[in-house]
Amino acid sequence: MANRSSTSFHHPIVDQIFIRLAVKTDLPALEWEGEYTHFRRLFSEAYRRSEKGLTLMWVAELPGKGIIGQAFIQLTCDRPELANGFNRAYLYSFRVRAQFRNLGIGTKILQVIEADLIDRGYQYITLNVARDNQDAQRLYEKLGYKIVAPEPGIWSYQDEKGEWRTVEEPAWRMEKRIYKTFS
């Protein structure tokens, strides 16, 4: 039996996944049948930013199943150590549906995103990972991301009803230098 944590593991379903930039009609599917409805306004705002070229919203689609993964990239934000608009981009809202985890889909999503950012001239990708999310941290480390700083992980947002929610999720900021490889 193949070791799923091995870098050589490749599940056949990965070849069926289509990774593309989101379109407006994808927004309801990002709520995952109500699990993320409270992020509706965040998704809408990310889409507005994508229309201005400030954010990239990637989705992973499996024919017959729909959107099974997503990852957003801020190209610029108010924290230049995360995203500065020219060589550093910030990954957030990265998730794969539970039943499709540990198959290599997250790795494929990140590979597509990194290749796109390289083509756009970016050299670094940063992200925050919850300190208690060991699975995600292992994935990022396997793919070359390094912890560079602690993050308090305190942020607020308006939910779908217009009520403010505050999240406290201590995290690690991770970073990876990305560059074109020549074979």
N, C-alpha and C positions, 0 to 999 in steps of 0.2 A: 504494500500500500504506500502511496506517495505521501511524503511529509509535506503538509500544507504550508509550513513555514519555510520550506526550501524555496530558493529563488528559481529553481528549475520547474516547480509545479505549474502546470498550465491546464486549466479545466476547459473542455471543449466549448462551453457556453460563452467563454470570453470572445471567441471568434464570431459569435452572432451579435455581439453588442455593437451598437452604432452610437458613437459619441459625437455630439454636435452642439452648436450654440443654441440656446433656448429661443423660442419664439413666444410671442405674447399668449398664444393659446395653450402653452405649456404650464402657465402659472397655476391653474387649479390642480394639476397633477402633482405639483411640488408639495402640496398639502398632504399627500399620502393618506387619502381617505379620512381626513380629520386629525391625524396625528400631529400635523404641523400647521393646522388652521390658524393657530395663534400667531404665526409668522407671516400671515397674508400681507400685511402692510409692508413688512421688510422685503418680501419677495417683489411686491409692486415697485417699491423704491429702487431695489436692485435693478429691476427691468428698466425703469426710467433712466437710471445711471448708464445702463448698457446702451440705450438709445443715443446717449451723449458721448459714447466712447470711453467712459470712465470705469466701467465694470464689464466683465465677461461672465456670462452665465452658461455653464456647460451642463448638459444632461446626458445620461447614459440610457439608451433605449434598447429594450429587448423586444423584438417582434413578437406580437401576441400577448405580451405582458405590460408593455408601456414603459414609462420612465421608472427605472430601478436604481438610479443613482444621480447625484448632482454635485457640482462644485462651482463656487463662484470665485472670481478673481477681481480684486480691486486693483486697478492700475495706479490710482492715486488716492490719497486720503489725507486727513489732517495730522497723521503721524508718519513722517517721512521715513522713519526707521522700519516701518511696515511696507509702505508703498509710496513711491515718490514720483511716479509718472514717467520715468525714463529708463531706469535700470533695475528697479526693485518693485515686485508685485506681491500682493497679499492674498493668500488662499483662505477662504472661509466657507461655511455652510456646506462642507464636504460630507456626504453620507451615501451609503449604499444600503438598500433595504436588507433587513436582517436575514431573510432566507437566501440572499445572494452574496453574503459575506464569505470571506476566506476562499474565494474561487479565483482570485486574480483580477477582479473587476476594478477594485480601487486602484491597483497598480496600473492598469491600462488607462484609467481616467487621468491619473497623474502624469503618465508618459505623454498622453496627447496634449495635456495642458502645458507641460514643460516644453515640448517641441514647439507649440504655438508661441509661447513667450519668447523662446530663443529667436524664432523668426521675426518677432516684433522688436528684437534688440535688448530684451531684458536679460540680466545676468544673475539676479537673485530672486528667490521665491521664499517668502516668510509665511508662517502660519502660527496659530496658537492651538495647542492640544491640551485638553483637560488633564490635570495631573493624575486623576483617577482612571483615565482611559488608556490603560496599558496596551490594549490591542492596537489602537491607532498609533500610539507612540512607537511600538515595535515596527509597524508598517513603515512609518516615516523614516525611522533609523535604518531599516533594511534598504530603503531607497536613497540613502545618503544625506538625510536631514540631520542636523546637529542642534542640540539645545544651546541657545545663546543667552537666554535671560528668563527669569521668572516673570510672570504676568499676574496681576491681581485677579483678572477675569471678572471684573464688575462692570456691567453694562445694563442699559435700560432700553426698552422699546415699547411701542404702542401696539397692543394686540388688535385682533380683528374687530373688537367692540369699542376701540378707542381708549381702552384703559391702559395705564402705564404699568409695566412689569419690570422688575429689577432682577437680574440674574447675577449670582455670585458663584463663579466656577474657576477656582484657582487653576492656572495653566502654566505651561512652559511655552515660551516663544522658541520656535525652531526655524532654521534657515538652511537653505541649500544653494550653492553656487551652481548655476546651470550654464551650459555652454555646448556649442555644436561639436559633435564628435565626427571624426572623419575615418571611414573604414577603408 
